Amino acid sequence: MLMEYIVLLDYSVGEIIKIRLDEQETVLADEAENYEDFLRTLESKYDFRLDDCCWMNTTHLKERSYL
């Protein structure tokens, strides 16, 4: 099974939120007709507001930081 990740940039507070979907969430994401509607079901669980975020989903998460 492929892992699926959601990365959100919450521009209201300057926060990066990385979520690795569990197996059930991955199935629900794959079955969703509208991916943003699926993301809205995750708002309370992961404490974000989709209206304040830019997002992407990926099966391979790679990070770089120049701090």
Backbone atoms as SQL, in Angstrom:
CREATE TABLE atoms (id INTEGER PRIMARY KEY, chain TEXT, resi INTEGER, resn TEXT, atom TEXT, x REAL, y REAL, z REAL);
INSERT INTO atoms VALUES
  (1, 'A', 1, 'MET', 'N', 0.826, -1.192, 0.000),
  (2, 'A', 1, 'MET', 'CA', 0.000, 0.000, 0.000),
  (3, 'A', 1, 'MET', 'C', 0.870, 1.256, 0.000),
  (4, 'A', 2, 'LEU', 'N', 0.524, 2.189, -0.849),
  (5, 'A', 2, 'LEU', 'CA', 1.252, 3.449, -0.892),
  (6, 'A', 2, 'LEU', 'C', 0.822, 4.353, 0.254),
  (7, 'A', 3, 'MET', 'N', 1.776, 5.051, 0.820),
  (8, 'A', 3, 'MET', 'CA', 1.461, 6.060, 1.821),
  (9, 'A', 3, 'MET', 'C', 1.014, 7.314, 1.095),
  (10, 'A', 4, 'GLU', 'N', 0.115, 8.021, 1.701),
  (11, 'A', 4, 'GLU', 'CA', -0.313, 9.294, 1.145),
  (12, 'A', 4, 'GLU', 'C', -0.125, 10.361, 2.206),
  (13, 'A', 5, 'TYR', 'N', 0.435, 11.469, 1.797),
  (14, 'A', 5, 'TYR', 'CA', 0.712, 12.581, 2.695),
  (15, 'A', 5, 'TYR', 'C', -0.051, 13.809, 2.231),
  (16, 'A', 6, 'ILE', 'N', -0.465, 14.610, 3.182),
  (17, 'A', 6, 'ILE', 'CA', -1.048, 15.918, 2.925),
  (18, 'A', 6, 'ILE', 'C', -0.117, 16.931, 3.583),
  (19, 'A', 7, 'VAL', 'N', 0.234, 17.966, 2.845),
  (20, 'A', 7, 'VAL', 'CA', 1.053, 19.042, 3.397),
  (21, 'A', 7, 'VAL', 'C', 0.236, 20.322, 3.253),
  (22, 'A', 8, 'LEU', 'N', 0.044, 20.995, 4.378),
  (23, 'A', 8, 'LEU', 'CA', -0.730, 22.236, 4.392),
  (24, 'A', 8, 'LEU', 'C', 0.160, 23.388, 4.819),
  (25, 'A', 9, 'LEU', 'N', 0.004, 24.512, 4.170),
  (26, 'A', 9, 'LEU', 'CA', 0.664, 25.749, 4.577),
  (27, 'A', 9, 'LEU', 'C', -0.437, 26.646, 5.134),
  (28, 'A', 10, 'ASP', 'N', -0.474, 26.764, 6.453),
  (29, 'A', 10, 'ASP', 'CA', -1.493, 27.586, 7.112),
  (30, 'A', 10, 'ASP', 'C', -0.954, 29.009, 7.195),
  (31, 'A', 11, 'TYR', 'N', -1.389, 29.838, 6.260),
  (32, 'A', 11, 'TYR', 'CA', -0.845, 31.191, 6.177),
  (33, 'A', 11, 'TYR', 'C', -1.434, 32.120, 7.224),
  (34, 'A', 12, 'SER', 'N', -2.458, 31.691, 7.962),
  (35, 'A', 12, 'SER', 'CA', -3.008, 32.551, 9.019),
  (36, 'A', 12, 'SER', 'C', -2.084, 32.599, 10.239),
  (37, 'A', 13, 'VAL', 'N', -1.295, 31.537, 10.444),
  (38, 'A', 13, 'VAL', 'CA', -0.392, 31.491, 11.595),
  (39, 'A', 13, 'VAL', 'C', 1.044, 31.149, 11.196),
  (40, 'A', 14, 'GLY', 'N', 1.326, 31.010, 9.899),
  (41, 'A', 14, 'GLY', 'CA', 2.679, 30.693, 9.452),
  (42, 'A', 14, 'GLY', 'C', 3.127, 29.300, 9.853),
  (43, 'A', 15, 'GLU', 'N', 2.257, 28.321, 9.711),
  (44, 'A', 15, 'GLU', 'CA', 2.547, 26.965, 10.158),
  (45, 'A', 15, 'GLU', 'C', 2.494, 25.983, 8.990),
  (46, 'A', 16, 'ILE', 'N', 3.413, 25.027, 8.992),
  (47, 'A', 16, 'ILE', 'CA', 3.407, 23.936, 8.031),
  (48, 'A', 16, 'ILE', 'C', 2.879, 22.697, 8.762),
  (49, 'A', 17, 'ILE', 'N', 1.853, 22.078, 8.203),
  (50, 'A', 17, 'ILE', 'CA', 1.232, 20.900, 8.807),
  (51, 'A', 17, 'ILE', 'C', 1.435, 19.733, 7.859),
  (52, 'A', 18, 'LYS', 'N', 2.078, 18.672, 8.346),
  (53, 'A', 18, 'LYS', 'CA', 2.318, 17.471, 7.544),
  (54, 'A', 18, 'LYS', 'C', 1.511, 16.332, 8.152),
  (55, 'A', 19, 'ILE', 'N', 0.712, 15.683, 7.324),
  (56, 'A', 19, 'ILE', 'CA', -0.157, 14.606, 7.794),
  (57, 'A', 19, 'ILE', 'C', 0.112, 13.364, 6.954),
  (58, 'A', 20, 'ARG', 'N', 0.396, 12.252, 7.613),
  (59, 'A', 20, 'ARG', 'CA', 0.450, 10.963, 6.916),
  (60, 'A', 20, 'ARG', 'C', -0.893, 10.290, 7.141),
  (61, 'A', 21, 'LEU', 'N', -1.632, 10.093, 6.067),
  (62, 'A', 21, 'LEU', 'CA', -2.954, 9.500, 6.178),
  (63, 'A', 21, 'LEU', 'C', -2.846, 8.046, 6.597),
  (64, 'A', 22, 'ASP', 'N', -3.752, 7.623, 7.471),
  (65, 'A', 22, 'ASP', 'CA', -3.794, 6.210, 7.832),
  (66, 'A', 22, 'ASP', 'C', -4.527, 5.442, 6.720),
  (67, 'A', 23, 'GLU', 'N', -4.608, 4.145, 6.870),
  (68, 'A', 23, 'GLU', 'CA', -5.183, 3.302, 5.812),
  (69, 'A', 23, 'GLU', 'C', -6.639, 3.688, 5.510),
  (70, 'A', 24, 'GLN', 'N', -7.428, 3.897, 6.539),
  (71, 'A', 24, 'GLN', 'CA', -8.830, 4.268, 6.336),
  (72, 'A', 24, 'GLN', 'C', -8.956, 5.620, 5.648),
  (73, 'A', 25, 'GLU', 'N', -8.148, 6.599, 6.072),
  (74, 'A', 25, 'GLU', 'CA', -8.191, 7.926, 5.455),
  (75, 'A', 25, 'GLU', 'C', -7.752, 7.861, 3.993),
  (76, 'A', 26, 'THR', 'N', -6.779, 7.020, 3.697),
  (77, 'A', 26, 'THR', 'CA', -6.319, 6.868, 2.312),
  (78, 'A', 26, 'THR', 'C', -7.430, 6.316, 1.430),
  (79, 'A', 27, 'VAL', 'N', -8.161, 5.335, 1.933),
  (80, 'A', 27, 'VAL', 'CA', -9.288, 4.776, 1.176),
  (81, 'A', 27, 'VAL', 'C', -10.344, 5.855, 0.943),
  (82, 'A', 28, 'LEU', 'N', -10.682, 6.605, 1.982),
  (83, 'A', 28, 'LEU', 'CA', -11.675, 7.667, 1.846),
  (84, 'A', 28, 'LEU', 'C', -11.214, 8.740, 0.864),
  (85, 'A', 29, 'ALA', 'N', -9.930, 9.068, 0.897),
  (86, 'A', 29, 'ALA', 'CA', -9.391, 10.061, -0.031),
  (87, 'A', 29, 'ALA', 'C', -9.500, 9.575, -1.470),
  (88, 'A', 30, 'ASP', 'N', -9.189, 8.313, -1.700),
  (89, 'A', 30, 'ASP', 'CA', -9.257, 7.745, -3.045),
  (90, 'A', 30, 'ASP', 'C', -10.688, 7.688, -3.567),
  (91, 'A', 31, 'GLU', 'N', -11.650, 7.511, -2.671),
  (92, 'A', 31, 'GLU', 'CA', -13.052, 7.399, -3.068),
  (93, 'A', 31, 'GLU', 'C', -13.743, 8.755, -3.198),
  (94, 'A', 32, 'ALA', 'N', -13.129, 9.797, -2.690),
  (95, 'A', 32, 'ALA', 'CA', -13.771, 11.118, -2.680),
  (96, 'A', 32, 'ALA', 'C', -13.923, 11.674, -4.089),
  (97, 'A', 33, 'GLU', 'N', -15.096, 12.205, -4.361),
  (98, 'A', 33, 'GLU', 'CA', -15.321, 12.867, -5.644),
  (99, 'A', 33, 'GLU', 'C', -14.629, 14.221, -5.669),
  (100, 'A', 34, 'ASN', 'N', -14.623, 14.895, -4.538),
  (101, 'A', 34, 'ASN', 'CA', -13.991, 16.203, -4.425),
  (102, 'A', 34, 'ASN', 'C', -12.973, 16.125, -3.283),
  (103, 'A', 35, 'TYR', 'N', -11.691, 16.258, -3.611),
  (104, 'A', 35, 'TYR', 'CA', -10.636, 16.075, -2.605),
  (105, 'A', 35, 'TYR', 'C', -10.729, 17.119, -1.496),
  (106, 'A', 36, 'GLU', 'N', -11.119, 18.344, -1.818),
  (107, 'A', 36, 'GLU', 'CA', -11.234, 19.364, -0.777),
  (108, 'A', 36, 'GLU', 'C', -12.343, 19.028, 0.210),
  (109, 'A', 37, 'ASP', 'N', -13.423, 18.402, -0.254),
  (110, 'A', 37, 'ASP', 'CA', -14.464, 17.959, 0.678),
  (111, 'A', 37, 'ASP', 'C', -13.904, 16.912, 1.636),
  (112, 'A', 38, 'PHE', 'N', -13.067, 16.021, 1.130),
  (113, 'A', 38, 'PHE', 'CA', -12.403, 15.049, 2.009),
  (114, 'A', 38, 'PHE', 'C', -11.514, 15.763, 3.020),
  (115, 'A', 39, 'LEU', 'N', -10.730, 16.739, 2.581),
  (116, 'A', 39, 'LEU', 'CA', -9.853, 17.469, 3.498),
  (117, 'A', 39, 'LEU', 'C', -10.636, 18.156, 4.612),
  (118, 'A', 40, 'ARG', 'N', -11.803, 18.647, 4.290),
  (119, 'A', 40, 'ARG', 'CA', -12.626, 19.308, 5.316),
  (120, 'A', 40, 'ARG', 'C', -13.034, 18.331, 6.423),
  (121, 'A', 41, 'THR', 'N', -13.117, 17.058, 6.108),
  (122, 'A', 41, 'THR', 'CA', -13.445, 16.072, 7.148),
  (123, 'A', 41, 'THR', 'C', -12.291, 15.887, 8.130),
  (124, 'A', 42, 'LEU', 'N', -11.098, 16.351, 7.762),
  (125, 'A', 42, 'LEU', 'CA', -9.915, 16.201, 8.616),
  (126, 'A', 42, 'LEU', 'C', -9.630, 17.437, 9.475),
  (127, 'A', 43, 'GLU', 'N', -10.349, 18.525, 9.240),
  (128, 'A', 43, 'GLU', 'CA', -10.046, 19.790, 9.911),
  (129, 'A', 43, 'GLU', 'C', -10.029, 19.685, 11.437),
  (130, 'A', 44, 'SER', 'N', -11.031, 19.097, 12.025),
  (131, 'A', 44, 'SER', 'CA', -11.069, 19.060, 13.490),
  (132, 'A', 44, 'SER', 'C', -10.062, 18.056, 14.062),
  (133, 'A', 45, 'LYS', 'N', -9.864, 16.943, 13.363),
  (134, 'A', 45, 'LYS', 'CA', -8.916, 15.930, 13.850),
  (135, 'A', 45, 'LYS', 'C', -7.491, 16.475, 13.903),
  (136, 'A', 46, 'TYR', 'N', -7.106, 17.242, 12.875),
  (137, 'A', 46, 'TYR', 'CA', -5.733, 17.736, 12.791),
  (138, 'A', 46, 'TYR', 'C', -5.612, 19.235, 13.064),
  (139, 'A', 47, 'ASP', 'N', -6.689, 19.855, 13.508),
  (140, 'A', 47, 'ASP', 'CA', -6.690, 21.248, 13.971),
  (141, 'A', 47, 'ASP', 'C', -6.166, 22.231, 12.923),
  (142, 'A', 48, 'PHE', 'N', -6.885, 22.345, 11.812),
  (143, 'A', 48, 'PHE', 'CA', -6.590, 23.361, 10.806),
  (144, 'A', 48, 'PHE', 'C', -7.900, 23.808, 10.174),
  (145, 'A', 49, 'ARG', 'N', -7.848, 24.962, 9.504),
  (146, 'A', 49, 'ARG', 'CA', -8.994, 25.456, 8.723),
  (147, 'A', 49, 'ARG', 'C', -8.561, 25.497, 7.271),
  (148, 'A', 50, 'LEU', 'N', -9.212, 24.706, 6.443),
  (149, 'A', 50, 'LEU', 'CA', -8.833, 24.623, 5.040),
  (150, 'A', 50, 'LEU', 'C', -8.916, 25.977, 4.351),
  (151, 'A', 51, 'ASP', 'N', -9.844, 26.829, 4.791),
  (152, 'A', 51, 'ASP', 'CA', -9.982, 28.157, 4.195),
  (153, 'A', 51, 'ASP', 'C', -8.743, 29.023, 4.419),
  (154, 'A', 52, 'ASP', 'N', -7.903, 28.671, 5.397),
  (155, 'A', 52, 'ASP', 'CA', -6.686, 29.429, 5.699),
  (156, 'A', 52, 'ASP', 'C', -5.433, 28.744, 5.162),
  (157, 'A', 53, 'CYS', 'N', -5.593, 27.730, 4.308),
  (158, 'A', 53, 'CYS', 'CA', -4.445, 26.914, 3.911),
  (159, 'A', 53, 'CYS', 'C', -4.327, 26.747, 2.403),
  (160, 'A', 54, 'CYS', 'N', -3.107, 26.597, 1.974),
  (161, 'A', 54, 'CYS', 'CA', -2.793, 26.023, 0.675),
  (162, 'A', 54, 'CYS', 'C', -2.376, 24.587, 0.966),
  (163, 'A', 55, 'TRP', 'N', -2.630, 23.677, 0.040),
  (164, 'A', 55, 'TRP', 'CA', -2.350, 22.285, 0.341),
  (165, 'A', 55, 'TRP', 'C', -1.828, 21.550, -0.890),
  (166, 'A', 56, 'MET', 'N', -1.209, 20.421, -0.622),
  (167, 'A', 56, 'MET', 'CA', -0.834, 19.486, -1.686),
  (168, 'A', 56, 'MET', 'C', -0.881, 18.088, -1.108),
  (169, 'A', 57, 'ASN', 'N', -1.071, 17.113, -1.976),
  (170, 'A', 57, 'ASN', 'CA', -0.969, 15.725, -1.548),
  (171, 'A', 57, 'ASN', 'C', 0.088, 15.039, -2.395),
  (172, 'A', 58, 'THR', 'N', 0.745, 14.060, -1.796),
  (173, 'A', 58, 'THR', 'CA', 1.846, 13.375, -2.467),
  (174, 'A', 58, 'THR', 'C', 2.007, 11.973, -1.881),
  (175, 'A', 59, 'THR', 'N', 2.603, 11.092, -2.653),
  (176, 'A', 59, 'THR', 'CA', 2.897, 9.752, -2.135),
  (177, 'A', 59, 'THR', 'C', 4.346, 9.656, -1.672),
  (178, 'A', 60, 'HIS', 'N', 5.158, 10.643, -2.002),
  (179, 'A', 60, 'HIS', 'CA', 6.565, 10.667, -1.580),
  (180, 'A', 60, 'HIS', 'C', 6.839, 12.013, -0.934),
  (181, 'A', 61, 'LEU', 'N', 7.162, 11.999, 0.337),
  (182, 'A', 61, 'LEU', 'CA', 7.424, 13.230, 1.063),
  (183, 'A', 61, 'LEU', 'C', 8.926, 13.438, 1.173),
  (184, 'A', 62, 'LYS', 'N', 9.396, 14.543, 0.641),
  (185, 'A', 62, 'LYS', 'CA', 10.807, 14.906, 0.706),
  (186, 'A', 62, 'LYS', 'C', 10.863, 16.341, 1.205),
  (187, 'A', 63, 'GLU', 'N', 11.764, 16.608, 2.125),
  (188, 'A', 63, 'GLU', 'CA', 11.837, 17.940, 2.730),
  (189, 'A', 63, 'GLU', 'C', 13.234, 18.532, 2.579),
  (190, 'A', 64, 'ARG', 'N', 13.263, 19.867, 2.453),
  (191, 'A', 64, 'ARG', 'CA', 14.517, 20.632, 2.511),
  (192, 'A', 64, 'ARG', 'C', 14.265, 21.855, 3.362),
  (193, 'A', 65, 'SER', 'N', 15.274, 22.294, 4.058),
  (194, 'A', 65, 'SER', 'CA', 15.160, 23.489, 4.886),
  (195, 'A', 65, 'SER', 'C', 16.467, 24.255, 4.807),
  (196, 'A', 66, 'TYR', 'N', 16.365, 25.562, 4.679),
  (197, 'A', 66, 'TYR', 'CA', 17.547, 26.422, 4.604),
  (198, 'A', 66, 'TYR', 'C', 17.527, 27.420, 5.766),
  (199, 'A', 67, 'LEU', 'N', 17.325, 26.914, 6.965),
  (200, 'A', 67, 'LEU', 'CA', 17.266, 27.769, 8.147),
  (201, 'A', 67, 'LEU', 'C', 18.642, 27.967, 8.730);
